[in-house]
Amino acid sequence: MKEGTPTKVTVEKQQLMEDTDNWLHLHYWVSPTRTPHFYLVFTTCAILGNVTRTGILKLSNYEHSFIAPQNTLWPNFVSCMIMGMFQIFNTAENAWFADYPYLFSGITTGFCGCLSSYSSMMLEVFLYSASLNKVNISQHVTLPNRAYGIMEFLSVLLSQMFVSLGAYLFGRSLATDIIVKYIDRHVENEEMKENEVESVRHPVLRKYVRFFDLLLAGLAVPLIALFVVLAAVYNNYSRSNWTLGPIFGIVGAFSRYYISTYVNPLNVRFYLGTFTCNQIAVLLLSFFTMIERGYNSSMTAPIAKTVNACRIVSALGSGYCGSLSTISTFINESYNLKLHYALFYNVMTYAISYMLLVVTLGAFSWSRGLTEPMC
């Protein structure tokens, strides 16, 4: 080695010193190619995804609604439609987010992933098929016999699955046939053959994308501070519905992102990372449901016998588990697989989730029983 030639260790030290010096500058945090920028954008998207899911659930909770209150069908529909749209926006032909990959990850994996919830959907599948939902418990309503549980299982699962898939396909078509055509200008090129056009990027589009990218990065810290303060100050229904859930959701979203990033590439025909996240979320949500609604040893009250404990457990279920699991990414992955691989991926995912619920929440409910929660 020639004298004065920097070694690998020297280069790494220099890079570390540069990063240490640069973190004090605003550009280090807002640059779309820097990892801190990704953390900020992804955090904001995770919070907004959780808040949006809660808002949609509240809007769909009214008397005599066609879709049962607190059903995740509406959030999953909206999430999958947005996911389908943004997949088209970022294709090689459009490439709206080519210079902003972290913004694309934040919107799709962060916002859409937190807006949808696979674990809550599977919990609904089990509770309806086993006659253990809140209406069954409060009004002592049961199915005519156990065999009708199969119909309930298929009704919930197929409705959720095909509504989500239909929303995803609709989102892709909406983006392709309407949105992209109206945002991108097309001009004729004299040197090209007749009837051929050249796509020209709308000059304002990049400004909007850049502004949106900076806005999401700038909102991360204020939103975290806001929700932490609100969760600490207001000890009411908002703690389980609006404030604690998004805080736990940040951790769940990042857990899903990193597990999927490192595990999904292991098998291109079966997304092990998303599969693992969904199964862990289902298992945790089963335990949280036991604590929230399961009878204690004296059979007089739920295990979470105080309102505050109930709210915290509920926030863990809706926030952490809801963000750790995802329907929108699951549907997007299934769409990108060949049909026989997609069918295998779906069947294995749903079957194992249901079995986990049966051996945990099912065994507990049939031996000790479930009751109405304290909150």
N, C-alpha and C positions, 0 to 999 in steps of 0.2 A: 504493500500500500504506500502510495506517495505521501511524503510529509505534508501535512496540512489538509489532507483529504478528510472530510467529516465522516465519522462512523455513524452507524445506525442509531446507537445510543445518544450520540451528540445531537443528531437531527431530531430525535424524539424529545430531548430536553429543550431544544430550541423551540419546538412546536408547543410544548407545554408552557414555556415562558411567554410565548406570544399569546396563547389562549388566556393565560392568567392576566396579562396586561390588557387584553381586549375586552374582558368581561365587564370592565367598568364603562365601556362605551356603549351607547344605545344601539349602534349598528350590530354589535355582537348578538344582541337579543332579538332584534327584529329582522335580521337577514334571513330570507327564506331558505338558505342553504345551511344554516347553523342548527345544531341539535337543541339548544335552549329555545329557539323559536318553535320547534316542533312541540316541546313540552307545553309551552304557553298556548299554542293553537289547539292542541289536543285536549288540554284541560278545559278550555272554554267550551269546546264542542261536546265534551262529555257532560258538563254541567247543563248545557242547553238541551241536550238529548234527554236527560233525566227529567228536567222541568217540563219539556214538551210532552213526554209520555204521561206524566202526572196530569197535565192540563187536559190532554185528550181523554184520559180516563174520567176526569171530573165532568167534562162536557157530555160524555156518553152515559153518565149516571143520572138518569131521570126516570120517572114513573112510567110504566108501560112501554119502555123502550123495546124495539125489535131485537136488539142485541143486549144480552144480559149485562147489568151494571158491573163495572170493574173487569169486563172482559177485554183481553189484549188484542182483539181482532182489529180495532181501529188503529192503535199505535203500530201494529205490525204492517197493516196496509199502507199507512203513510210512509213508514220507514222504507219498505221495499220499493215503493214507487220512486222515492227520492234516490235510492241506491241505483235503480235502473237508469234514471236520468243522468246521473253523474258518471256512470260507466260510459255512456255515449259521449259526454262532454270531454272525456279524457282519452278518447281513442286516438290513434295515430293521425287520422284525418282532421280531427278537431284540435286536440292537444291544448285545451284551454288552461290546463294546470301543469304544462310541461316545465315551466320555470318555478312552479309552486307545488312540489310533490307533498310537502308537509300539510299544506292546506287541503289537498285532495284526501290524504289519509285522515285528517281531522274530521272532514265532513262525512266520509263514508264509514271508516272504521270507528271513529269517535262518536259523531252525532247520530248517524243511522244505527250503529251498533247499540248505542244506549237507548235510542228511541224504541227499538224493538226489544222483545224479551222472550227468549226460548224457554227459560226455566219456568216463567210464569205461565206460559202456554201449556207446558207439559203438566204443571200442577193442576191446571184447569181440566186437562184430559183425564187425569186420575180422579180428581174429586167428583167430576160429573159421572164417570163410569162406575164409581164406588158409592154413589149417593152420599157424599160427605161434604158437599159445598154448603155455604152458609144458610141457604134457603132450606136444604134438607135438615140441617141441624136445628135451626130456629123454629121451623114449622113442622118438624117431624114428618117430612115428606120423603117417601122412598119410591123406588121403581117397582112396578108390578112383581117382578122377580129378578133374580140375579142375572139372568140371560140378557135382559134389556141393557145391562151395562156394556155389552158389546156394541149395541147401537149407539149409545152415548159416546163410547170411545171413538167410534168411526165418525160420528157427527161432529164432534169437536175437532178431531185431528184433521179430517179431510177438509172441513170448512177453513180452518186456519191455514193449512198447507196450500190449498188451491187459491184462496184469496190472496195470500202473500205472493205466490207465483204469478197470478194474474196481475197484481199491482206492479210487480217487477217488470213484466213484459210490457204493460201499459206505459210505464215510465220510460222504457227504452224507445218505444214507438213515438211517444209524445216528444221526446228530445230529438229524435231523428227527423221526424216528418214536420214538426212545427217549430220548436224552439230554435234549433240550430239554423234552420233556413231563414228565420226572421232576424237572427242576431248577426249571422255572417252575411256579408254582401257578396254577390256573385257578379262579376263583370266579364264580358266577352273579351277574348284575346284575339287580336287580328291575325297573329301568326299561327293560331291553332286551327284545326279543322272546323268546319261548320258544325253547329250544335254542341260544341264542346265549350266548357267554361272553366275558368280558373278561380278557385276559392281564395278570397282575400280577407284576411282577418280584420274585423271591425276595429278601427283605431281606438275606440273608447273602451273596448272590452278589457284590455290589459290594465287600464287604469282602475276599473271596477274590481278586478280580481286582486290587484295589489292593495287597494284600499280595504277590501274585505279581509285580506290576509293580515294586514296590520291591525285592523279593528279587533279581530279575534285574539290576536296576541296581546293587545293592550288590555283586554277585558279580563284576562285570566286572574291576575292578582286581586283586583277589586272584587270580582265575583267570589273568590275563595273567602276573602275577608268578610264580605257581606253575609254569606251563608253561615259562616262560623259564628258571627255575632248574633244573627237571627236565631240560630239553633240554641245558643247559650241563653239568650234573653227571653224568648217566647216559649214557655213550656205549655203548649197547647197542641191542637191537632196538626198544626203546621210542622211540628217537629218530625212526625213520621211521614207526612205527605210531601212537604216542600223543602225543608232545610237540611235535615240529616241525610236524606236519600241521595241528593246530588253529591254531598261530600264523600259518602261511601262509594258512590258511583265512579268518582275519579279513580279510586284505587282499583275498582273492578275493571274499568276500561283499560287502564294501563296493564293490568295483569293479563287481560285477553290479548292485547296488542303484542306483548313480548312473548307470550306462550305461542301464539300463532306465528309470529315472525320466525322463531327458532325451530318450531316443531313441524309446521306445515310443509316445508321443503323436503322432509324425509320421505314423503310419498306423494307423488303428483296425481294419483288416482283416488286418494282418500285423505282428506284434510285432517290430519291427526291433531293439529293444534286447535282448530275450531271445535272438533269433536271432544277433545279433552276439556276445554273451557265449558262447553255446554253441559257435559256430564258432571263436572265439579259443581257448577252452579245449581243443577237440579238436586244433587245430593245435599248441598248446604241449605237450599231453600226448603227441602224436606225437613231438615232438623229445625230450622227456624219456625216452620209451621207447627211442628210438635210443641215447641216452647210457647208459641203465641196462642195456640188453640187447644193444646193437649191438656187433659186433666192432670192435676198433681197427685201425689200419693194419697192424699185424703179424699180425693174425688169430689172436692167442693169448689174448686176454682182452677183456672188455667195455671200452668207452670209459671208463666209471666203474670203474676197476680196483681201487679201494680200497673197503673195506666202508663207511667213513664217507661217502665221496663217493656211494656207492650209496644210502645211507640219506637223504642230503639230497635227492638227485634224486627218490627215491621219495616223500618228504614233499612236495616241490613238486607232483608229479603228483596225489597223493591229496588234499593240502590245498588248494593254490591252485586247481588246475584243477577239482578236485571241487567246490569252493565257487563258483568262477566260473560253472560250468555248473549246470543244474538240470533235473530231470524234473518235479517237482511243480508248479512255476510254469508250465512248458510245457504240461502236461496241463490245468491250470486255465484257461490262456488258450485252448487248443483247445476246451475245453468251452463257453466263452463266445462262440465264433464260430459262424456258420452252417456247415452241413456242408461246402459246397463251398469256403468260405474255410478251414475247418479242415483239409480234405484237402490243399489247396494249401500251407498253412503247414507241415504235417507232411512232405509229400513233398519240398519244397524244403529243409527243414532236414536231413532224413536223407540226401538225395542229395548235397548239398554237403559234409556232414561226411564221408561215405564217400569222396568224390572227394579230399578233402584228405588222408585217411589213405592212399589208394592212391598219390598222387603224392609223398608224403613218406616215411612209414614203409614202404610197399610197395616203392617204388623202392630204398630203402636195403637192406631185407631181401633182396630178390631179387638185388642186386648184390654186397653184402658179407656179409649174413647176420646172424641173431640167435642169441644164446646165453643160457644161464642167468645171471641177475644175481648179483652178489657178495653180496647181502644177501637 
